[in-house]
Amino acid sequence: MTPIEIALVLLLVHGALGAVDTFYNHEWKERLPSRPEAARELALHSLRSALFVVMFLGLAWFEWRGGWAWAALGLIAAEYLVTLADSVVEDRTRVLGPVERVNHMLLGLNTGLYCAFVAVQAIRWAEQPSALVRTHYPWLSELLTACALVIAVWVVRDGAAARREARAAAEARLHLA
């Protein structure tokens, strides 16, 4: 397997771990979309998910050559910064259970792995003229596209919940004043 193919498999693993985090921890256990104090966390989740949609589709269907290779790494760096901010917000607003903590550690480990493989590939792509070149990785491209579509639903859902819960938190503050 090439470095990018390994990275794509690791992105699928990331999608699976993210789904566990979203469905088990955020939706079922914590019920974040119905908690006003979770508005900022939900906004960060929406932003991070949007970055993953671009990353999943972009790496599954294109070679990011030349200057685009650095853009691909920048996309990963942006996702990492959003995740760091999310970690700080989570620690300020709620206590994470052991399942969520372990899952976050696995997500962090996986991030390092897929980032390393994308970086190896990006170094190769950077040597070529700048272009986004259409490609296809049998089964990987299709599975990552399916993941991206599901993630896109959560971009909208978490974004809408963040706005709704931020309004609810603001109204609660007004009533307390």
N, C-alpha and C positions, 0 to 999 in steps of 0.2 A: 504494500500500500504506500502511496505517496504521502508526504506530510499533510497536504490539504485533506486527503481522504481520511486520515487518522483524526484530524481536527474536526471533520464533519461528523464522524462517529461520536467523538467526544461531545459535540454540540447536541447530538441526539440524546446522549446520556444526561446532558445538562437540562434538556427539555423535560426528560422524565423526572429528574430530581426537582425541577421547578414546578412541575405539575403536582407532585406530592406536597411540596411546600404550599402551593396555592390552594389545592382542594382540601387537603387534610388540615393544615395549620391555619391558613388565612380564612377559608370559607367555613369549614365545619367546626373546628375547635374554637377559634378566636372570633369568628363572625365579624371580621374587620369592616366589611362594607356597611355595617349598621352601627358603627361606633364613631361618634363625632371626634373623639380624640385620635382616631386613626386617619384623619383626612390627609395629613402631610405624608404619612407612610403610604397611603393609597396613591397619592400623586406621584411619589417616587417609583412605586411599583408600575404605574402606567407608563412613565417615562422610560424606565428600564425595559419594560416589555416592548415598547416601540423600537428601542435600539436592537433588541433581539430579533424582531420581525425583519428589520433591515439586514442584520447580520446573517440570519438563517437563510433568507432568500438570496442575498447578495453573494454569499460564499457558495451556496448550493448551485447557482446558475451562472456565475461569472468568475473569470480570472481577473484579479485586480492588479493590472500591470503598471509599471512605471510609478508615477506619483500616486496612482490609486492604491498601490500597496501600502503606502503610509496612511492613506485615508482609512483603509481596513484596520490597521493597527490603532488609529485614532478612535475608531468606532468602539473597539474593544476597551481602550483606555477610558472612554466616556462611560461605558457600561460599568466598569470597575469603580469609577468615582461615584456614580449614582448608588452602587451597592454599598460603598463605604458610608455615604450619607444616610442611606436607609438603615444601616446597622446602628448608627448613632441615634437616629430618630426612634427606632424600635426600643433601644435601651432606655430612652427617656420616657416612653409612653406605656410600656408594658413589660411584663416578665415573660421571657421566652421559655417554653417548656423544653425538656431534654430532647424530644424528638426533633423539634424545630432547630435547636442548637446544633445537634449532630448533622442534620440535613444541611444547615448553612455551612458547616465545616466541610462537608463533602462537596457542596457547590463551590466553595473557595478552592479546594484542591483541584477540582475539575477545571475551574477557570484557569488556574496556572498551567494545567496540562494543555488545554486547547489553545491557549494563548501562545505557548511555546511552539506548538506545531504550526499555527498560523504564521508566527514570526519567521520560522524557518522557510515556509513557502513564500512569505512576503519578501524576504531577502532575494529569493530567486526571481520573483515577479518584478521587483524594483529595477532589475538590470535590463528590462525590456522597455520598449517605447510605451508611453502612457496610453492606456486604453482599457476599457471594460470589455473583455472578450467573452462572448457567450460560450458556455460549456455545459456538460451534463455528466453527472456521476450516477450511473444506474443505481436505482433504489434509494440512494442517499438524497439525491435532489428531490425526489418525490416525497420522501418521509419528512425532510426538513421543510418542504412547502406545506405539508399538512400541519406540522407543528406551528409554523408561522401563522397559518390561518386561525388556529385555535388561540394562539398568543394574541393575535390582533383583536379578537373578541374581548380579551381581558384588558387590552389597552383602553378600549372604549368603556368597558364595565368599571374598571378601577378609576378611570378618569372621571366618569359620571358620579361614582360613589364619593370620590374625593371632593368634588364640588358640592354635592348634596350635604355631606357630613361637615364640611367647612362652614356652610350656611347654618346648619343646625348648631354647631359649636358657637358661632357668632351670635345667634339668637339666644342661646342659653346664657352667654355672657351679658347680653343686654338685659335679660330678665333678672340677673343677679345684681346688676348695677343700680 
